[in-house]
Amino acid sequence: MKHNLKITIILISMFFLTQLIGLFVIGVYNANEIPYNMQPPKDIQPPKTCDFQGSYTDYFQCIFMAIPGTIIFSFIIAIGIFIVLTRLNAESFIRAWFFVVTIIAIALALNAFFIKANIIYASIIAILISIVLAYFKIYKRNIVIHNLTELIIYPGIAVVLIPVIGIIGIVVLLLLISLYDIWAVWQSQFMQKMAKYQMENLRIFTGFFIPYADKDQKQKIISIKEKYKEKSDSFIEKQLQKAKIKVKLAILGGGDIVFPIITAGVFYNAYKSYLPPVIITISATLGLLYLFVFAKKGKFYPAMPFLTIAMYLGMILSWILMAIKVI
């Protein structure tokens, strides 16, 4: 098992809760406009199926058209800009970039809850609250606020992307992202480098972030805190650093969280039923659990291939159940 049982349960629970929040937010925006001018154009309708009625060329052209090229292109551009900014040591600009994106994503999710609660000026209240939360998340480095906001950030991001992706598109996109994840983790180690840069230079992380220690290290921490309990928090933190206490990190990247939400949302839009996306959500959670249980400590693993395989199985199960009229 990659982490101890307690941390594994926490990570899996956070992942599953985020997926459920995502389904709620998706349902709200299915009946309401996305605010802040984030609503995709209504004329964008990705193909849902590719019927083989012509040549192989027509069939593969349909599949190609179903792939959300704008998303892939934006993904490549964003990574390119991020790499350039890291080379320029533009940490302040990157934090500001993350700050703006965080505000929008949190506001979109909160607005869905406020709409459901019939709160007037929901979008205005949501943006004001999100500014405060984003400030403490990005500039104050609070672990509790960081993880709490991560629960709603990815549903907010997903609702903007879901309308421009069809079923064929998400099937192909998951495959491409999984191949990229394998290359970035096992081949180039780009993911590890990016995560290290975020945590050490930017002092932020896009994803769930849970530091923990074993029993011996915990006892050292307790002893130091007890010894210097009259001192300031900054002084105690310096003493902990001097003691070179080894703290382990349990992390789950943002992409591993958002793509299952997007997949569930695409299936909800396609079939107007919660059962297929719920099946996909459960299968993704089980896929992540499988990874955490069988992964070895101290090794890095790309999560997307495991999630993708699990979601493919969830899709197949959904189609079978629909075919036999169970759902």
N, C-alpha and C positions, 0 to 999 in steps of 0.2 A: 504494500500500500504506500502511495507516494507521501501522504500525510497521515497523522494519527486520526483515529476514528472521529474525535470531536471536531477537528478542523474540517475533515471530509464532509461530515454532516452539515456543518455551517455553510460551506461552499455550495454543496448541492442544494440546500434549502434556499440560499440566496439566488442561485441560478433559477430554480423552479419558480420562486416568488416573482422574479423579474419577468419570466415568461407569462405568468398569469396576469401581471399588471399590463404587459404588452397586449394580451388578448382583450382586456378591458378597454384600454385606450383605443385599440383598433375598432372595437365595436362602437365606441362613442363617435369617432370620426367617420364611421361608415354612414352616420345619419347627420353629421354636422360638418361644416366647412373647417378646414385647418386654418388657424389664424396666422397673423404676422406675414401675410402674403406668401405662405409656404404651400398653398394648395396647388398641386400639379395641374397643368392644362387639361381640360376635359376631353380634348381631342386625342389625347395619348391613350391608346388602347392596345396593349401588347397582345399578340396572338395567343389564344389559349390552347389551340391544338394545331397540328400540322397533318392534314389528311393527305395520304399518299394517293393522289389522283393523277399526277403527271409524271415527269421524269425524276430521276434521282437528284438532278440539279435543282429542280423546284423544291423538292423536299428539304434538302440541306440549306437552300436559301431561306426557307421558312424558319428553320431552326436558328440560322444565323441572325435573322431579323428579330427573333424572340429574345436573343441575348441582350440585356440592357447595356448597350455599349456606352451610354452616357455615364452610368455608374462605374463601369470598369475604367473608362478614361479618367473620370474624376478621381478614382482610387489611385491610379498611377500618378496623376499630377500631384495629388496631395502628398504621397510618399516622396516624390521628387522634390517638392518644395521643402518638406520636412528635412530631408537629407541636406539640401543646400543651406538651410537655416542653421542646422547643427554645425556644418563646416564653418559658418560665419560666426558661430558662438552667439547667436541671436536669441538667447534664452528669454529675455524680456518680451520680445515679439511673439515667441511661441506660446508663452504663458497667456498673453493677451488674446491670441488666436484661440487657445483652448477655453479661455474665459468666455468669449463670445459664443462659441459653439455650445458650451455647457449651459449658458443662460437660455438659449433658444430651445435646447432639448428638454431641459427641466420644465420650462414654461409650457411647452406643448403637452407634456404629460400632466402637469398640474391643472392646466386648463380643462382637460378632459374630465378630471375629478370634479372641478368646480361647475362645469356644465351639467354633469349628472346631479349635482347638489342644488342646481337652480340658483347659483350665486350670480348676482348682477355684476357687470364689469369683470367677468371671469378672466378674460385675457389680460386685462390691465393688472389685476391683483396677482395673477400667475407670474407675469414678467417681473413684478416688483419683488416677490418672494424669491424668484429664481436668481435675481441679481445678488441678494444677500447670501443665499446658499452657495452660489458659484464663487463668491468672494472668499468665503471660509474654506471652500474646497480647494481652490487653486492657489490662494495666497497665504492661507493660514495653516495648511497641512494638518487638518484634523481627521484622524483615521475614521472616527465614527461618522462624521458628516460625509466623508469621502464615500464610504460604502453605502450609506443610506441614499445618497444622491445617485449612486450608480444603479440603484434599483429602478429609478425612473428615467434616467438619461437615455437608455437604449430603446425603451418604448417610444420616447419622443423622436428619436432619430428614425426608427423603423417606419412610423406612420407617413413620413415624407417620401420614403422610397417604395413602399408597397404598391401604390397605384400605378407605377410605371413598369412593373414586373409581372409577367404571366407565369403560368405553371412551367412551361417549357423553359422560360428564362431562368427561373429559380433553380430548376434541376441542373441546367448547364452551369449556372453561376456557382452553385455549391461545389461542383466538380472542379472548376477553375480555382476557386478560393482554397480548396483542400490541397490541390497540387502546389499552389503558391505557398501554403502554410508548411507543407513538407519540405519544400526547398528552403524556405526562410529559417526554419528551425534546425533541420538536420544537415542541410548542405552548406548554406552560407552563414548560418547562425545570426542572420540579420535581426530576427525577433529578440534574441537574447541581448544583442547590442543595443537595440532600440529601447527595450525595457530598462536596461541598466542606465542608459542615458536619461530616460525620464525620471527615474528614481534618484539618481545621484546629482544630475545637473539641474533638471527642472523641478525636482522634488514633488512630482506628481506622477500618477499612473492611470492609464486608461483601462480600467477593469477592476475586478475585485482584488483587494489587497489586504491580507491578514498576516501580520507578524506574530510569531509565537515562539516559545522557548521550551526546552525539555525541563524535566524536574530539577536537575542540578543548576541550570542557568536561571530558572525561576527563583530558586532559593538564594542565589547571589543577588538577584534584583531586589528581593524582599529585604535582605540583610543591608544592602546599601541604602535603600529608602528608609529603613528603620534607623540606621545610624545617622543619616543626615535629614531626618524628618523636620528639623527646625529650619533647614536651609530652603532657598528658593528652588523652584522647579528647574530653572536653567542650570543651577549649580549641581543638582542631583543628576541631570542629564549628562553633564560633563564627567561626573564621577562614574556613571555607567559606561561612558565611552572609554575612560581610562582603564576600566576593569576588563575591557575587550570581551564583553558578553556576546556570545554568538546567538543571534536571533534568526530563526528560520522564517522563510516567506512562503505563504500560500497565495498564489496569484492565478487569476483567470482573465485572459485578455478580453477587451471589449468586443472584438470581432467574433469571438466564440460565443458571446452573449447575444449580440444583435442579430446574427444571421438566422438562428432558430426562430426569433420573433418575426423576422421578415418572411420566412418560409410559412409559418403558421398564418400570418396575415394574408399572404398570397392565396392560400387555400381557402381562407375565410371569404375573401372577395370572389373567388371562383365559384364556390358552392353555397354561399350564404348560409352556412351552418357552422356551429361551433365544434361539432364532433370531429371532423377531419383535423382541424388545427389542434384540438386537445390531444388527439392521438399522436400527432407529430411532436407536440410539446413533451408528452410523457416519454416518447421514444428517444427524443434528444436528451432528456434528463437521465434516462437509463444508459444511454451511450456515454455520457460524461461520467456517470458513476462507474461504469466498466473501466474507463480510462484511469480514474483515481484509484480504484481497487487494485488493478493489475500493473500500474506503472511503478517503476522502481524509484526509491528515494535518491535525490541528488541528480537525476537525469531530466532533461527537457524533452517534452513531447508536443507535437502539433495536435491541438484538440480538434480542429475542424475535420480531419478525415474520419475520426471516430463519430463525431456529431453527424456528419454527412451520411455515413453508412446507416446510422440509427434512424435518421430522418427519411432516408430512402425506404427503409423497411416500414416506417410509419406511413409513408405515402402509399406503398403497395397494400398495406393492411386497410387503409382508408378506401382505396379503389375496390378492393375485394368486397368489403362490407357494403359499399354503395352498389356494386354490381348485383349482390344477392338481396338488395333492398333492406338491409339491416339498418342503414342510416340514409 
